[in-house]
Amino acid sequence: MPVKRPNCGFVEASRAPISPWTRARPIPTYQGMARTLIILGIVLVAAGLLWPWLQKAGIGRLPGDILIQRDGFTLYLPITTSILVSVVISLVLWLIGR
């Protein structure tokens, strides 16, 4: 028979009901995360290697990119370039996931 402790409401561990929070859960494997990070690293290295050719193609100086230059201050907001890169990445990921 379980013994109740005064003022705490707990029962002996051997008779305590198992809640979903205390059940043994499988240890997660992070193979998907590792694969994603490796692919992201490869894409960043490729973009870094291709950057001189991408600049010659006009990537980074598209209409809609904002460039403000003042004395000792430069602000560059590549809005159109970011949208274009986002669309390309989304398309590639959609094609891979198909």
Secondary structure, DSSP 4 states (H G I P E B T S, - for coil): -PPPPTTT----TTTPPPPTTTS--PPPP-HHHHHHHHHHHHHHHHHHHHHHHHHHTTTT--TT-EEEEETTEEEEE-HHHHHHHHHHHHHHHHHHH-
